[in-house]
Amino acid sequence: MTQVIEIVVIGPVGSGKSHVLDLLAKALRREYGVHAQITSHELSRERNLGNEPTKPCVADTIFNLREQGDAATRALDKMTVSIDTSEVNSALSKIEAIQGEAMAFTFDRLESAIASTISLMNDHAVFLGESNLSDVQRAGMRFLGEKLNSHLNHLLAAQLKRVSLDE
């Protein structure tokens, strides 16, 4: 039976976790040989990025080493959690009162298409403002903006027609 020893390195972003993982992997290979079976998805991804892992600032870092056996793992299997759901149930009854109207608005395909088109137009405007495009590229992008604007006008006309029919 294969034994698994799990080493977990925990810390905030940029604290040097990847560097410590790298050191641990090298130390394990040095101690146990090149055939030691060491796996680390995170370390593999970091190495593939080609960046040197950030070293932790030793003066400001505490390395907390500890062991945890199978007994602690078995204790988790027996743990129970109880949750007071009275406030959730109260909130659910309030939500059910407005659910019909909310669902009608949420699934209105015309409203959704208008909102999506406006969002695309905003993204398009931001892209044009932030990019360094040539005049030819800008002309092509302006053409896309004009098409989105025409599409929005058609959607708004359909919405106005629907509203006038409902009244």
C-alpha positions as CSV (number, residue, x, y, z in Angstrom):
1,M,0.0,0.0,0.0
2,T,1.3,3.4,-1.0
3,Q,1.6,6.0,1.8
4,V,0.8,9.6,1.1
5,I,2.4,12.4,3.1
6,E,0.7,15.7,2.3
7,I,2.7,18.9,2.8
8,V,0.5,22.1,2.6
9,V,2.1,25.5,2.4
10,I,-0.4,28.2,3.4
11,G,0.1,32.0,3.2
12,P,-1.1,35.2,1.5
13,V,-0.4,36.0,-2.2
14,G,3.2,37.0,-2.8
15,S,4.4,35.6,0.6
16,G,6.8,33.1,-1.0
17,K,4.7,29.9,-0.9
18,S,5.9,28.7,-4.3
19,H,9.6,29.3,-3.3
20,V,9.1,27.2,-0.2
21,L,7.4,24.4,-2.2
22,D,10.4,24.5,-4.6
23,L,12.8,24.2,-1.7
24,L,10.9,21.3,-0.1
25,A,10.8,19.4,-3.4
26,K,14.5,19.9,-3.9
27,A,15.3,18.9,-0.3
28,L,13.1,15.7,-0.6
29,R,14.9,14.7,-3.8
30,R,18.3,15.4,-2.2
31,E,17.4,13.3,0.8
32,Y,15.5,10.4,-0.8
33,G,16.9,10.4,-4.3
34,V,15.8,11.2,-7.8
35,H,13.1,8.5,-7.8
36,A,11.2,10.1,-4.9
37,Q,7.6,10.5,-6.0
38,I,6.8,14.2,-5.5
39,T,3.7,15.9,-7.0
40,S,2.7,19.5,-6.9
41,H,0.2,20.8,-9.5
42,E,0.7,24.4,-8.2
43,L,4.5,24.2,-8.3
44,S,4.4,22.7,-11.8
45,R,2.3,25.6,-13.0
46,E,4.6,28.2,-11.4
47,R,7.6,26.6,-13.0
48,N,5.9,26.7,-16.4
49,L,5.3,30.4,-16.0
50,G,9.1,30.9,-16.2
51,N,9.2,33.3,-13.3
52,E,11.5,32.9,-10.3
53,P,9.3,32.3,-7.2
54,T,9.4,35.1,-4.7
55,K,11.5,34.3,-1.7
56,P,9.8,34.9,1.7
57,C,11.1,37.7,3.8
58,V,12.7,35.6,6.5
59,A,12.7,38.4,9.1
60,D,8.9,38.8,8.8
61,T,7.9,35.2,8.2
62,I,7.1,32.4,10.7
63,F,7.4,28.8,9.4
64,N,4.9,26.7,11.5
65,L,5.7,23.0,11.0
66,R,3.4,20.4,12.5
67,E,2.2,16.9,12.1
68,Q,-1.3,15.5,11.8
69,G,-2.1,11.8,11.9
70,D,-5.0,9.8,10.8
71,A,-6.9,10.3,14.1
72,A,-7.6,13.9,13.3
73,T,-8.8,12.9,9.8
74,R,-11.2,10.3,11.4
75,A,-12.5,12.9,13.8
76,L,-13.7,15.1,10.9
77,D,-15.9,12.2,9.7
78,K,-17.9,12.3,13.0
79,M,-18.2,16.1,13.2
80,T,-21.8,17.5,13.0
81,V,-22.8,21.1,12.3
82,S,-26.2,22.6,13.3
83,I,-27.4,25.8,11.6
84,D,-30.2,28.1,12.8
85,T,-32.3,28.6,9.6
86,S,-35.1,30.7,11.0
87,E,-33.8,34.0,9.5
88,V,-33.3,32.3,6.1
89,N,-36.9,30.9,6.2
90,S,-38.2,34.3,7.0
91,A,-36.3,35.8,4.1
92,L,-37.5,33.1,1.8
93,S,-41.1,33.9,2.5
94,K,-40.5,37.5,1.6
95,I,-38.7,36.5,-1.6
96,E,-41.6,34.3,-2.7
97,A,-44.0,37.2,-2.4
98,I,-42.1,39.1,-5.2
99,Q,-40.9,36.0,-7.2
100,G,-43.6,36.2,-9.9
101,E,-42.8,39.7,-11.0
102,A,-39.0,39.2,-10.7
103,M,-39.2,36.1,-12.9
104,A,-41.2,37.8,-15.6
105,F,-38.6,40.6,-15.8
106,T,-35.7,38.2,-15.6
107,F,-36.8,36.1,-18.5
108,D,-38.0,38.9,-20.9
109,R,-35.8,38.1,-23.9
110,L,-36.3,41.6,-25.4
111,E,-35.1,43.3,-22.2
112,S,-32.2,40.9,-22.0
113,A,-31.2,41.6,-25.6
114,I,-31.3,45.4,-25.0
115,A,-29.2,45.1,-21.9
116,S,-26.7,42.8,-23.6
117,T,-26.4,45.2,-26.6
118,I,-25.9,48.2,-24.4
119,S,-23.2,46.3,-22.5
120,L,-21.4,45.4,-25.8
121,M,-21.6,49.0,-26.9
122,N,-20.0,50.2,-23.6
123,D,-17.3,47.6,-23.9
124,H,-16.7,48.7,-27.5
125,A,-16.4,52.3,-26.4
126,V,-13.9,51.5,-23.6
127,F,-11.8,49.3,-26.0
128,L,-11.7,52.1,-28.6
129,G,-10.7,54.6,-25.9
130,E,-7.9,52.5,-24.4
131,S,-6.4,50.9,-27.5
132,N,-3.7,52.3,-29.9
133,L,-5.2,51.3,-33.2
134,S,-4.3,52.6,-36.6
135,D,-6.8,54.7,-38.6
136,V,-7.7,51.7,-40.7
137,Q,-8.3,49.5,-37.6
138,R,-10.3,52.3,-36.0
139,A,-12.5,52.6,-39.1
140,G,-13.3,48.8,-38.8
141,M,-14.1,49.2,-35.2
142,R,-16.4,52.2,-35.9
143,F,-18.2,50.0,-38.3
144,L,-18.8,47.5,-35.5
145,G,-20.1,50.3,-33.3
146,E,-22.5,51.4,-36.0
147,K,-23.8,47.9,-36.4
148,L,-24.4,47.6,-32.6
149,N,-26.1,50.9,-32.6
150,S,-28.4,49.9,-35.5
151,H,-29.2,46.6,-33.7
152,L,-30.1,48.6,-30.5
153,N,-32.4,50.9,-32.4
154,H,-34.3,47.9,-33.9
155,L,-34.6,46.3,-30.4
156,L,-35.9,49.6,-28.9
157,A,-38.4,50.0,-31.7
158,A,-39.7,46.5,-31.0
159,Q,-39.9,47.4,-27.3
160,L,-41.9,50.6,-28.1
161,K,-44.2,48.6,-30.3
162,R,-44.8,46.1,-27.6
163,V,-45.5,48.8,-25.0
164,S,-47.9,50.7,-27.3
165,L,-49.8,47.4,-27.9
166,D,-50.1,46.7,-24.2
167,E,-51.6,50.1,-23.5
